[in-house]
Amino acid sequence: MYEYELYRSTSAELIRRADAEREIGRARRARRAARLSRRQDPEGKVRQGDRGRFAPAA
């Protein structure tokens, strides 16, 4: 009986690790997709440092 319990415990631990690694992969893919979608934004992001670069309109 001890070997079977050890097997079940090890199996459950491996399943937990696989689920955790899968979740990490999903999070990485979601962050990468968000980053790529921001790059394709035609409006873009206005940086605070660029505001003083142009002369004021007359």
RODO-2510 file (C-alpha; in nm, 4 decimals, decimal comma):
residues 58
     n   res          X          Y          Z
     1     m     0,0000     0,0000     0,0000
     2     y     0,2873     0,2372     0,0722
     3     e     0,4196     0,2207    -0,2864
     4     y     0,0774     0,3028    -0,4246
     5     e     0,0414     0,6053    -0,1950
     6     l     0,3875     0,7243    -0,2929
     7     y     0,2948     0,6823    -0,6593
     8     r    -0,0264     0,8816    -0,6132
     9     s     0,1547     1,1582    -0,4268
    10     t     0,4280     1,1843    -0,6897
    11     s     0,1751     1,1750    -0,9696
    12     a    -0,0307     1,4523    -0,8090
    13     e     0,2812     1,6662    -0,7617
    14     l     0,3802     1,6231    -1,1265
    15     i     0,0309     1,7189    -1,2369
    16     r     0,0438     2,0335    -1,0185
    17     r     0,3817     2,1315    -1,1647
    18     a     0,2586     2,0793    -1,5201
    19     d    -0,0476     2,2937    -1,4517
    20     a     0,1703     2,5698    -1,3038
    21     e     0,4043     2,5658    -1,6033
    22     r     0,1083     2,5751    -1,8415
    23     e    -0,0361     2,8741    -1,6562
    24     i     0,2987     3,0547    -1,6753
    25     g     0,3060     2,9904    -2,0495
    26     r    -0,0442     3,1329    -2,0887
    27     a     0,0522     3,4453    -1,8957
    28     r     0,3640     3,4937    -2,1086
    29     r     0,1672     3,4566    -2,4302
    30     a    -0,0959     3,7027    -2,3076
    31     r     0,1692     3,9619    -2,2164
    32     r     0,3425     3,9136    -2,5514
    33     a     0,0124     3,9528    -2,7390
    34     a    -0,0694     4,2698    -2,5455
    35     r     0,2751     4,4113    -2,6207
    36     l     0,2413     4,3337    -2,9920
    37     s    -0,1058     4,4855    -3,0135
    38     r     0,0228     4,8081    -2,8556
    39     r     0,2954     4,8305    -3,1210
    40     q     0,0366     4,8247    -3,3971
    41     d    -0,1694     5,1055    -3,2414
    42     p    -0,1794     5,3848    -3,5050
    43     e    -0,2335     5,6566    -3,2446
    44     g     0,0598     5,5510    -3,0351
    45     k     0,1504     5,6775    -2,6917
    46     v     0,2500     6,0381    -2,6323
    47     r     0,5642     6,0655    -2,4248
    48     q     0,5950     6,3529    -2,1818
    49     g     0,9481     6,4388    -2,2994
    50     d     0,8373     6,5065    -2,6598
    51     r     0,5973     6,7898    -2,5799
    52     g     0,8603     7,0643    -2,5718
    53     r     1,0274     6,9536    -2,8916
    54     f     0,8045     7,1532    -3,1264
    55     a     0,7563     7,5298    -3,1383
    56     p     0,4135     7,6623    -3,0385
    57     a     0,1693     7,7393    -3,3193
    58     a     0,1455     8,1027    -3,4273
***
